């Protein structure tokens, strides 16, 4: 229901790049957990009783952990023992000993972490646009929508009122979706794989001119405008780039011919 208010851009993209892609992802979502079972990232500061397994968490513990992070750095939860994380007064209140407790190893899910950005970044203001890659249909786009709907009963957005509209959602609601660059074999570009093509090399030429000749900035711009928002995967190959260069060259020839044909045409004058 919330997504009925959202306008996805560009309009000509297929289902995978439009609102239909996000709707289908939401329908297939079996559950959502705010934690991840990893020992890196933002920790969820919960202590567990070693015997009965009950979770112990309250405001005083959270405030204590925040203070420790200010003093010892962001790894304090992982690096400090339980004896340093809790105070003697806190242990007496909970009627436990430090030896009976162990630290939780889960972290806050990164999508939950980023998904609630609307609650602090916007600070009551209105964003005109959410923009990210198509992969965020399973990440940020979803978590932004879900956290806002559950916490305030609306999309991240419905906070702005204008004279011409009783209620207007945050993005108007506008979401701009782009694809991701892949190599000539269809593999996602990755530093670890070593298949990344540097835009500077496209413009100025790579170390091996035979493999990557200099194509100029206009060729790169044409490639971006022609491919970046057309598909979920955006090929970056020598043939694709050459096609872009040829298209720019043809356009320049047409403009050159038109300008040449109009060189003696009297300009319009305003009386």
C-alpha positions in Angstrom: 0.0 0.0 0.0 2.8 2.4 0.8 4.5 1.7 -2.5 1.5 2.8 -4.4 2.6 6.4 -3.6 6.2 5.9 -4.9 7.4 7.0 -8.3 10.3 5.0 -9.6 12.8 6.4 -12.1 13.7 6.0 -14.8 10.3 5.3 -16.1 11.4 3.2 -19.0 13.2 0.6 -17.0 12.1 -3.0 -16.7 10.4 -4.6 -13.7 13.7 -5.4 -12.1 14.6 -1.7 -11.9 11.1 -0.4 -11.0 8.6 -0.5 -8.2 7.5 -4.0 -9.3 10.9 -5.3 -8.3 10.6 -3.9 -4.8 7.0 -5.2 -4.4 8.0 -8.7 -5.4 10.9 -8.7 -3.0 8.6 -7.6 -0.1 6.1 -10.3 -1.0 8.8 -13.0 -0.9 10.3 -11.8 2.4 9.7 -14.6 4.9 11.0 -12.8 8.0 13.2 -10.0 9.1 15.7 -10.1 11.9 17.5 -7.0 13.2 20.6 -8.9 14.2 23.4 -10.8 12.4 25.4 -13.5 13.9 28.8 -11.9 13.4 31.5 -10.5 15.7 32.2 -7.4 13.7 30.1 -4.4 13.2 27.9 -2.4 15.6 27.3 -4.7 18.6 24.0 -5.3 20.2 25.0 -4.8 23.9 23.1 -7.7 25.5 24.5 -9.8 28.4 23.3 -13.4 28.7 23.1 -15.5 31.9 25.3 -18.6 31.4 23.0 -20.9 33.4 19.5 -20.0 32.3 20.3 -18.2 29.0 18.1 -15.2 29.8 19.0 -11.9 28.1 19.8 -8.9 30.3 19.5 -5.5 28.8 18.3 -2.1 30.1 19.0 1.6 29.8 21.7 1.8 32.4 23.7 -0.9 30.6 23.3 0.8 27.3 24.4 4.1 28.8 27.4 2.4 30.4 28.5 0.8 27.1 28.2 4.2 25.4 30.4 5.8 28.0 33.0 3.0 27.6 33.0 3.5 23.8 33.7 7.2 24.3 36.7 6.3 26.5 38.0 3.1 24.9 36.9 3.4 21.3 34.2 1.6 19.3 35.7 -1.9 19.9 35.1 -1.6 23.6 32.3 -4.2 23.6 34.5 -6.8 22.0 37.8 -5.9 23.7 36.8 -5.4 27.4 35.8 -8.2 29.7 32.4 -8.3 31.4 34.0 -7.2 34.7 34.8 -3.9 33.0 31.7 -3.5 31.1 29.3 -3.6 34.1 29.6 -1.8 37.4 29.3 -3.3 40.8 26.1 -1.3 41.5 24.6 -2.7 38.3 25.4 -6.3 39.2 23.8 -5.8 42.7 20.7 -4.4 41.0 20.5 -7.5 38.6 21.4 -9.9 41.5 24.1 -11.6 39.4 27.9 -11.8 39.3 30.1 -10.9 36.4 31.3 -14.5 36.2 27.7 -15.6 35.5 27.4 -13.4 32.5 28.7 -13.5 28.9 28.6 -10.9 26.1 26.3 -11.3 23.2 28.1 -11.8 19.9 25.4 -10.5 17.5 25.6 -7.2 15.7 22.9 -4.8 14.5 21.9 -5.7 11.0 23.6 -3.3 8.6 20.3 -2.8 6.7 18.4 -1.9 9.9 21.3 0.4 10.8 21.1 2.3 7.5 17.4 1.9 7.1 16.6 4.1 10.1 18.7 7.0 8.6 15.5 8.9 7.9 14.9 9.2 11.6 18.0 11.3 12.2 19.5 12.5 8.9 16.3 14.3 7.7 15.4 15.7 11.2 11.9 16.6 10.1 12.9 17.9 6.7 11.8 16.5 3.4 14.0 14.6 0.9 13.0 14.9 -2.8 14.7 11.7 -3.8 16.1 8.4 -2.6 18.8 7.1 -5.0 20.7 3.9 -4.9 21.5 0.8 -6.9 19.0 -2.0 -7.9 20.5 -4.2 -5.2 18.9 -2.0 -2.5 15.5 -3.5 -3.3 16.7 -6.2 -0.9 18.4 -3.7 1.4 18.1 0.0 2.1 14.9 0.7 0.1 13.2 -2.1 2.0 14.5 -1.4 5.5 13.7 2.4 5.1 10.1 1.5 4.3 9.6 -1.2 6.9 11.2 0.7 9.8 9.2 3.8 9.1 5.9 2.0 8.6 6.3 0.1 11.8 7.5 3.0 13.9 5.3 5.9 12.6 2.6 4.2 10.5 3.8 5.7 7.2 6.5 5.5 4.6 9.8 7.3 5.5 8.3 10.3 3.8 4.8 11.4 4.6 5.8 14.4 6.7 5.5 17.3 4.3 2.3 19.3 3.7 2.0 21.7 0.8 -0.9 24.0 -0.1 -1.7 21.9 -3.2 -1.6 18.6 -1.5 -3.0 17.5 1.9 -0.2 14.9 2.3 2.8 14.3 0.3 5.2 11.5 0.8 8.9 12.2 1.3 10.3 11.2 -2.0 7.3 12.7 -3.6 7.8 9.8 -3.3 10.7 9.5 -5.8 13.2 6.6 -6.0 15.9 6.7 -8.7 17.4 3.2 -9.4 20.7 2.6 -11.3 22.3 -0.6 -12.5 25.8 -2.0 -11.8 28.8 -2.3 -14.0 29.8 -5.8 -15.2 32.7 -6.9 -17.5 32.4 -8.4 -20.9 31.8 -11.8 -19.3 28.9 -10.5 -17.3 30.8 -10.6 -14.0 30.2 -7.8 -11.4 33.2 -5.5 -11.3 35.2 -6.1 -8.1 38.6 -5.1 -6.9 39.2 -8.6 -5.6 38.5 -10.1 -9.0 40.6 -7.4 -10.7 38.2 -6.7 -13.5 37.4 -3.1 -12.7 37.7 -0.5 -15.6 38.9 2.8 -14.3 36.9 5.7 -15.8 40.1 7.7 -16.0 41.6 5.0 -18.3 38.5 5.2 -20.5 39.0 8.9 -20.9 42.8 9.1 -21.0 43.8 5.6 -22.0 45.1 2.7 -20.0 48.7 1.5 -19.5 48.2 -0.7 -22.5 46.7 1.5 -25.3 46.0 -1.7 -27.4 43.6 -2.9 -24.7 42.3 0.4 -23.5 42.8 3.3 -25.9 41.9 6.9 -24.9 38.2 7.5 -25.8 37.6 10.9 -24.3 35.2 12.3 -21.8 32.3 12.6 -24.2 32.4 8.9 -24.9 32.3 8.1 -21.1 29.3 10.5 -20.7 27.5 8.9 -23.6 28.1 5.5 -22.2 26.7 6.5 -18.8 23.6 8.2 -20.2 22.9 5.3 -22.6 23.4 2.4 -20.2 23.6 3.3 -16.5 19.8 3.3 -15.9 18.7 1.0 -18.7 19.4 -2.4 -17.1 20.3 -4.0 -13.8 23.6 -5.0 -15.3 25.6 -2.4 -17.2 28.3 -3.9 -19.5 31.7 -2.2 -19.7 33.5 -3.8 -22.6 35.7 -2.5 -25.4 33.0 -3.1 -27.9 30.4 -1.2 -25.8 32.8 1.7 -25.3 33.6 1.7 -29.0 29.9 1.8 -29.9 29.6 4.8 -27.6 32.5 6.5 -29.3 31.0 5.8 -32.8 27.7 7.2 -31.6 29.3 10.4 -30.4 31.3 10.7 -33.7 28.1 10.3 -35.8 26.3 12.9 -33.7 29.2 15.4 -34.2 29.2 14.8 -38.0 25.5 15.5 -38.1 25.8 18.7 -36.1 28.8 19.7 -38.2 26.8 19.2 -41.4 23.8 21.2 -40.0 26.0 24.1 -38.9 27.7 24.1 -42.3 24.4 24.2 -44.1 23.2 27.1 -41.9 26.4 29.2 -42.0 24.9 31.9 -44.2 21.3 31.7 -42.9 20.3 35.1 -41.5 19.7 35.0 -37.8 16.4 36.0 -36.3 16.4 39.5 -35.1 14.2 41.1 -32.5 12.7 44.5 -33.4 
